[in-house]
Amino acid sequence: MLDQKTLDRLWNFEDPEQSEQRFRDAMADQKYDADEKAELATQLGRAIGLQGRFEEADALLDSIDGEDEPTIGVRILLERGRVLNSSGHAAMAVPLFEQAAELGDHLGEEFLAVDALHMLAMADSAHAETWTRSALEYASTAHDAFARRWMVALHNNLGWTLHGAGRLTEALVEFQLAEQWAERVGTPAQQQYAREAIDECEQALAGG
């Protein structure tokens, strides 16, 4: 199977059209075997879904055979859930993300398990804080370095959840933790948005 670093190099989340073409090109590359191409296809489905072509994304995900490779099955669950969530069917996405989190954990696919928990916080917004705290607990003890990188986004997400609820002091703590994790394992962009969140929260606390 492909490691997350390989997939991340193909992704440009700011440009899903470019990502779509990259995944199409990769799937045509003979260096990847059938299972790897199936895994690439799940990401192609995600790129298509990000462009709002939900039916096309769903049809592609339907066509992927994930029965013999459980990791592909987790990715199919995740991407089906994302398509449902993005197309306005969040409640239908929740059980798919729950299955993905459980199966990912069972397989030791820590990055995917955390991804599923983070998506549950989005799809099940009434329990966003609970799901995000579960994801943080899981990611903080992960052996996989890529899974630990989730700590930046998760603390940031929880910070904004608390900020939106008017719990500004608690939110500031989460933003500060996001910055600490960004300095340890994150990217320069993550460090920047963590600092910006701290500044905005401090201004809100000061009544600005």
N, C-alpha and C positions, 0 to 999 in steps of 0.2 A: 504494500500500500504506500501511498504518497505521504511524505511528512508535511506538516503544516507550513513549514518554511517554503516548500516548493509551491504550494497553493497560494501563499501570501504574495509570492513574487509575481504571480499571474494576475492577482487582483489589483484593481484600481477602483476603490469604492466611490471615488469622486466622478468616475466615468464608466458607468456600467456597460455602455456600448463598446468601449475599448476592451473591457474585461470580457465581454461576450466573444469578441473576435479572437482574443488571446486563448480562450478556452476552446474555441472551435479549431484554431490552429494546433493547439496541443493535442486535441483528440485525433488529429490527422497525422500526428508524428508517430512513426513506427517504433520509436524507442520506448513507448508506453505499452504495457500489456493490457489484456482485456479488462482486468479488475481495475487497473489504474485509469483506463479510459472511462470506465463506469463511474469512478470517483470524480473524475474531471467533469463528467456529464451532470453530476449533481450541482456542481458549481456553475456550470453553464445555465442550468435551470434557475439558479439564484440570480444570475446576472440578467436573465430575461425577465424574471419576476420584478426586479428592481426598476425595470423600464415600464412596468405596468401591463405587460403582456401575460396576464395571469393564466389564461386558458392554455396558451402555448407552453408556458412553464410547467403547468400541471400535466399536460400531455407528455412532455419530455420526461418528467419524473416518473410517470406511469410506465414508460418504456424501459426504464433501467432495471436490470436484473440484480437485485441485492440479496437474493436468497442464500447464496453460497458464501457470501462474504459479509459478516455481521456489521463491520464498520461502514460499509456502503449502506446497509440498512439504516444505521443511525443517521447518516447524512441525508438519506431520502426522507426520513421522519422530520428532521430539522427543516429541510427546504420545503416540504409540503406545508409544515406549520407556518413558515415565513410567508409563503404565498397566501395562505388563508388569512393570516394576520394582516398582511398588507392590503388584501382585497376587501377588508371590512368584516371578516368572519373570525374575530379574535377568539370567541368562545369555542369554536370548532378547532382552533389551533391548540388550545390548552392540553387536551389529552395526548396530542402528538408530541408536544414538547416534554410532557411528563414521561412518555415512553422513551423518548430519546435520552433524557437524563438518566433514567434507570438503566437502560441498555448500555449507554456510554460508560457509566460507572461500573457495571458488571464486566465490561470488556477491558477496563483499565484505560479507556479513551478519555483521559481527564479533560483535555481541551474541549472536546465535544460535549461532555457532561456539563461543564460550566457554561458553554454556549447555550445549551438547552435551558438551564436554570435562569440565565440572563434573559432569554426570550420569554420565559414564563412570567418574569416581572413585567414585561411589556404587554403580553397578551392578557394577563390576569391582573390588570392595574389596581384592582381593589386590594390585592395582596402583594403589591410590588415590593414593599419593604421586607416582608417575610421571605419572599423568593430571593431578593438580592442578598439578604443576610445569609441565607442558605448557600448561595453561590460563593459569597466571600469566605465562609467557613470551609467550603470544599476547596476553593482555589488556594487558600492560604497554606494548606498542607499538601498540595499537589507536588508530585515528583517531577512532572514535566515543566520545563522552564516556560514554554509557550502558554501553558495553562496558568502559571503564576502571573503572567503579564495581564491576565484579565483583572487582576486586583486594581489596576489603575482605573479602568472604565467602570468597574463595579462600585468602587468608592465614590467616583464622580456621579454615577447614576443615583446612588443612594443619597448623595448630597443634594441633588436637585429634587428628589422625591421629598426629602425633609424640608428643603427650601420652599417648595410649593405648598407644603402644609403649614408654613409659618414657623417651623422649628429651626430657626436660623442658627442658634448656637450649636445644635447638634449637626446641622448641615456644614458649618464651618469646620468642625472636627473631621468630617468625612472628606471634605475638599483638601484639608491638610494631609490626611492619610493618602489621598490620591496623589498629591504632589510627592510625598515621600516614596511611594511605590514607583512613580514615574522616574524619579531620580535613580532608583535601584535597578529597575528592569524595563523602563519604558523608552519611548522615542522622544526626540526633541519636541515634536508636535504635542505629545501627551503632556510633557512638562509645561509647555506653554498654556494649554487649555486648563491645566490644573491651577496654575498661578492666576489666570484670568477669573476662574470661578471663585478663588479665595478673595480676590479684589472685589468682585461684585457682591459677595456675601458680606464682606466687612463693611462695604458701603451701605448695604441694607440694614445691618446691625446698628450702624451709626445714624440711621434715619435719613441717609442720602438718596 
